[in-house]
Amino acid sequence: MPLHTPRTASVRVAGSGLVAASLGDFAQGYDGPGPFVFLAAGLLVLLVPWRLTPLPAVVTSVFFLAGALANSSDLAAAVDGGGLLACTGVVVQLAGFAVSAVAGCLALRGVRRERGPHASTGHREEG
């Protein structure tokens, strides 16, 4: 079983979604290490040829998307008082997270399929 896989379209989209989320966070103004975390996770997914690299994209995206939606008052303040750049940044960031999470899940589903139908049971096909 190989430890690496070629960069599929879903892996590239998952990494690019995190890079877009980072750019959206930068557009809102620096308020912590978030943009660097998203950028580092996106570059990890885009550049490291390991079959489970979409996993950080899914975990990072879901974690921060859930946090952003749970703190909707912060989102409302950014949209209402931040101007056009901040409002666009919020939209780009949330869309990047959503796209990255979905694409990462699709990429991980493809990894499961590559392993074969009997990989989880440990049985081998004879022949």
MARSETOR-170199 format. One line per 2 residues: number of its first residue (from 1); for each residue x, y, z of N, C-alpha, C. Coordinates in nm, 2 decimals. Layout:
BEGIN
NUM = X Y Z X Y Z X Y Z | ...
END
This chain:
BEGIN
1 = 0.09 -0.12 0.00 0.00 0.00 0.00 0.09 0.12 0.00 | 0.08 0.21 -0.10 0.16 0.33 -0.11 0.12 0.43 0.00
3 = 0.22 0.50 0.05 0.20 0.61 0.14 0.16 0.74 0.08 | 0.18 0.75 -0.05 0.15 0.88 -0.12 0.06 0.85 -0.24
5 = -0.01 0.95 -0.28 -0.10 0.95 -0.39 -0.07 1.07 -0.48 | -0.11 1.06 -0.60 -0.09 1.18 -0.69 -0.19 1.29 -0.64
7 = -0.16 1.41 -0.67 -0.24 1.52 -0.63 -0.37 1.52 -0.72 | -0.48 1.47 -0.66 -0.60 1.47 -0.74 -0.66 1.61 -0.73
9 = -0.76 1.63 -0.82 -0.83 1.76 -0.82 -0.89 1.80 -0.69 | -0.95 1.70 -0.62 -1.01 1.73 -0.49 -0.91 1.77 -0.38
11 = -0.79 1.71 -0.39 -0.68 1.75 -0.30 -0.64 1.89 -0.33 | -0.62 1.93 -0.45 -0.58 2.06 -0.49 -0.69 2.16 -0.45
13 = -0.81 2.13 -0.47 -0.92 2.22 -0.43 -0.93 2.24 -0.28 | -0.91 2.13 -0.21 -0.91 2.14 -0.06 -0.80 2.23 -0.01
15 = -0.68 2.22 -0.06 -0.57 2.31 -0.02 -0.59 2.45 -0.07 | -0.64 2.47 -0.19 -0.67 2.60 -0.24 -0.78 2.67 -0.16
17 = -0.87 2.60 -0.11 -0.98 2.65 -0.03 -0.92 2.71 0.10 | -0.82 2.64 0.16 -0.76 2.69 0.28 -0.68 2.82 0.25
19 = -0.61 2.82 0.14 -0.53 2.94 0.10 -0.63 3.06 0.08 | -0.74 3.03 0.02 -0.84 3.14 0.00 -0.89 3.19 0.13
21 = -0.92 3.09 0.23 -0.96 3.13 0.36 -0.86 3.22 0.43 | -0.73 3.19 0.41 -0.63 3.27 0.46 -0.63 3.41 0.41
23 = -0.64 3.42 0.28 -0.65 3.55 0.21 -0.77 3.63 0.26 | -0.88 3.56 0.28 -1.00 3.63 0.33 -0.98 3.68 0.47
25 = -0.91 3.60 0.55 -0.88 3.65 0.69 -0.79 3.77 0.69 | -0.69 3.76 0.60 -0.60 3.88 0.59 -0.67 4.00 0.55
27 = -0.77 3.99 0.46 -0.85 4.11 0.41 -0.93 4.17 0.52 | -0.96 4.10 0.63 -1.03 4.15 0.74 -0.95 4.23 0.84
29 = -0.82 4.22 0.82 -0.72 4.28 0.91 -0.67 4.18 1.01 | -0.54 4.20 1.05 -0.48 4.10 1.13 -0.53 4.10 1.27
31 = -0.58 3.99 1.32 -0.64 3.98 1.45 -0.59 3.86 1.53 | -0.49 3.79 1.48 -0.43 3.67 1.55 -0.36 3.58 1.44
33 = -0.33 3.47 1.49 -0.25 3.38 1.40 -0.33 3.30 1.30 | -0.46 3.32 1.29 -0.55 3.25 1.20 -0.50 3.24 1.06
35 = -0.48 3.36 1.00 -0.44 3.35 0.86 -0.31 3.27 0.83 | -0.22 3.27 0.93 -0.10 3.19 0.91 -0.13 3.04 0.93
37 = -0.22 3.00 1.02 -0.26 2.87 1.04 -0.33 2.81 0.91 | -0.42 2.89 0.86 -0.49 2.85 0.73 -0.39 2.83 0.62
39 = -0.30 2.93 0.61 -0.20 2.92 0.50 -0.11 2.80 0.51 | -0.07 2.78 0.63 0.02 2.66 0.66 -0.05 2.53 0.63
41 = -0.17 2.52 0.67 -0.25 2.40 0.65 -0.28 2.38 0.50 | -0.31 2.49 0.43 -0.33 2.48 0.28 -0.21 2.44 0.21
43 = -0.09 2.50 0.24 0.03 2.46 0.18 0.07 2.31 0.21 | 0.04 2.27 0.33 0.07 2.13 0.36 -0.01 2.04 0.27
45 = -0.14 2.07 0.26 -0.23 1.98 0.17 -0.18 1.99 0.03 | -0.14 2.11 -0.02 -0.10 2.12 -0.16 0.04 2.06 -0.19
47 = 0.13 2.06 -0.09 0.27 2.02 -0.13 0.31 1.89 -0.07 | 0.25 1.84 0.03 0.29 1.71 0.09 0.22 1.59 0.02
49 = 0.29 1.50 -0.05 0.23 1.39 -0.12 0.20 1.27 -0.04 | 0.12 1.29 0.06 0.08 1.18 0.15 -0.07 1.15 0.13
51 = -0.11 1.03 0.14 -0.25 1.00 0.11 -0.35 1.06 0.21 | -0.31 1.09 0.33 -0.40 1.15 0.43 -0.39 1.30 0.45
53 = -0.32 1.37 0.36 -0.30 1.51 0.37 -0.43 1.59 0.36 | -0.54 1.53 0.30 -0.67 1.61 0.30 -0.73 1.61 0.44
55 = -0.68 1.53 0.53 -0.74 1.53 0.67 -0.72 1.66 0.74 | -0.60 1.72 0.74 -0.59 1.85 0.80 -0.68 1.96 0.74
57 = -0.70 1.95 0.61 -0.80 2.04 0.54 -0.94 2.03 0.60 | -0.98 1.91 0.62 -1.12 1.89 0.67 -1.12 1.93 0.82
59 = -1.03 1.89 0.90 -1.03 1.92 1.04 -1.02 2.07 1.06 | -0.93 2.14 0.99 -0.91 2.28 1.01 -1.03 2.36 0.96
61 = -1.09 2.32 0.84 -1.20 2.39 0.79 -1.33 2.37 0.88 | -1.35 2.25 0.92 -1.47 2.23 1.00 -1.46 2.30 1.13
63 = -1.34 2.29 1.20 -1.32 2.35 1.33 -1.34 2.50 1.32 | -1.28 2.57 1.22 -1.29 2.72 1.21 -1.42 2.76 1.16
65 = -1.48 2.68 1.07 -1.62 2.72 1.02 -1.72 2.71 1.13 | -1.71 2.61 1.21 -1.80 2.59 1.33 -1.78 2.71 1.42
67 = -1.66 2.74 1.45 -1.63 2.86 1.54 -1.68 2.99 1.48 | -1.66 3.01 1.35 -1.71 3.13 1.29 -1.87 3.14 1.30
69 = -1.93 3.03 1.28 -2.08 3.03 1.28 -2.13 3.04 1.43 | -2.05 2.99 1.52 -2.09 3.00 1.66 -2.08 3.14 1.71
71 = -1.98 3.21 1.66 -1.96 3.35 1.70 -2.02 3.44 1.59 | -2.14 3.43 1.56 -2.20 3.50 1.45 -2.21 3.65 1.48
73 = -2.20 3.69 1.61 -2.19 3.84 1.64 -2.07 3.90 1.59 | -1.95 3.82 1.59 -1.83 3.87 1.53 -1.84 3.89 1.38
75 = -1.91 3.79 1.32 -1.93 3.80 1.17 -2.01 3.92 1.14 | -2.12 3.94 1.21 -2.21 4.05 1.19 -2.13 4.19 1.20
77 = -2.05 4.20 1.30 -1.97 4.32 1.32 -1.87 4.34 1.21 | -1.81 4.23 1.16 -1.71 4.25 1.05 -1.79 4.29 0.92
79 = -1.91 4.24 0.90 -1.98 4.27 0.78 -2.04 4.41 0.79 | -2.09 4.45 0.91 -2.16 4.58 0.92 -2.06 4.69 0.93
81 = -1.95 4.68 1.00 -1.87 4.80 1.02 -1.73 4.79 0.96 | -1.70 4.69 0.88 -1.57 4.67 0.83 -1.55 4.73 0.69
83 = -1.65 4.76 0.62 -1.63 4.81 0.48 -1.64 4.70 0.38 | -1.62 4.73 0.26 -1.63 4.64 0.15 -1.52 4.53 0.16
85 = -1.40 4.57 0.19 -1.29 4.47 0.19 -1.31 4.37 0.30 | -1.35 4.41 0.42 -1.37 4.32 0.53 -1.49 4.23 0.50
87 = -1.60 4.29 0.44 -1.72 4.21 0.41 -1.68 4.10 0.31 | -1.61 4.14 0.21 -1.56 4.04 0.10 -1.47 3.94 0.17
89 = -1.38 3.98 0.26 -1.30 3.89 0.33 -1.37 3.78 0.41 | -1.48 3.82 0.47 -1.56 3.73 0.55 -1.62 3.62 0.45
91 = -1.68 3.67 0.34 -1.74 3.58 0.24 -1.64 3.48 0.18 | -1.52 3.54 0.15 -1.41 3.45 0.09 -1.36 3.35 0.19
93 = -1.35 3.39 0.32 -1.30 3.30 0.42 -1.40 3.19 0.45 | -1.53 3.22 0.46 -1.63 3.12 0.49 -1.64 3.02 0.37
95 = -1.64 3.08 0.25 -1.65 3.00 0.13 -1.53 2.91 0.11 | -1.41 2.96 0.15 -1.29 2.88 0.14 -1.30 2.76 0.24
97 = -1.35 2.79 0.36 -1.36 2.68 0.45 -1.46 2.57 0.40 | -1.57 2.62 0.35 -1.68 2.52 0.31 -1.62 2.44 0.19
99 = -1.56 2.50 0.09 -1.51 2.43 -0.02 -1.40 2.33 0.02 | -1.31 2.38 0.11 -1.20 2.29 0.16 -1.25 2.17 0.23
101 = -1.36 2.19 0.31 -1.41 2.08 0.39 -1.47 1.97 0.30 | -1.55 2.02 0.20 -1.62 1.93 0.11 -1.52 1.85 0.02
103 = -1.42 1.93 -0.04 -1.32 1.87 -0.13 -1.23 1.78 -0.05 | -1.20 1.81 0.08 -1.12 1.72 0.16 -1.19 1.59 0.19
105 = -1.32 1.60 0.22 -1.40 1.48 0.24 -1.40 1.39 0.11 | -1.42 1.45 0.00 -1.42 1.38 -0.13 -1.28 1.31 -0.15
107 = -1.18 1.38 -0.12 -1.04 1.33 -0.14 -1.02 1.21 -0.05 | -1.06 1.22 0.08 -1.04 1.11 0.17 -1.13 0.99 0.13
109 = -1.24 1.02 0.08 -1.33 0.91 0.03 -1.26 0.83 -0.08 | -1.19 0.90 -0.17 -1.11 0.84 -0.27 -1.00 0.76 -0.22
111 = -0.94 0.80 -0.11 -0.83 0.72 -0.05 -0.89 0.59 0.00 | -1.00 0.59 0.06 -1.07 0.47 0.11 -1.09 0.37 0.00
113 = -1.14 0.42 -0.11 -1.17 0.34 -0.23 -1.04 0.28 -0.29 | -0.93 0.35 -0.28 -0.80 0.30 -0.34 -0.75 0.18 -0.26
115 = -0.79 0.18 -0.13 -0.73 0.07 -0.05 -0.80 -0.06 -0.08 | -0.92 -0.06 -0.14 -0.98 -0.19 -0.18 -1.09 -0.23 -0.08
117 = -1.18 -0.32 -0.12 -1.29 -0.35 -0.04 -1.26 -0.43 0.08 | -1.15 -0.50 0.08 -1.12 -0.59 0.20 -1.01 -0.53 0.29
119 = -0.98 -0.40 0.27 -0.87 -0.34 0.35 -0.90 -0.33 0.50 | -1.03 -0.31 0.53 -1.07 -0.29 0.67 -1.08 -0.42 0.74
121 = -1.11 -0.53 0.67 -1.13 -0.66 0.73 -1.00 -0.74 0.74 | -0.90 -0.70 0.66 -0.77 -0.77 0.67 -0.77 -0.90 0.58
123 = -0.88 -0.93 0.51 -0.88 -1.05 0.43 -0.82 -1.02 0.29 | -0.76 -1.12 0.24 -0.70 -1.11 0.11 -0.78 -1.19 0.01
125 = -0.78 -1.14 -0.11 -0.84 -1.22 -0.22 -0.74 -1.32 -0.27 | -0.78 -1.44 -0.30 -0.69 -1.54 -0.35 -0.70 -1.54 -0.50
127 = -0.59 -1.57 -0.57 -0.60 -1.57 -0.71 -0.48 -1.55 -0.78
END
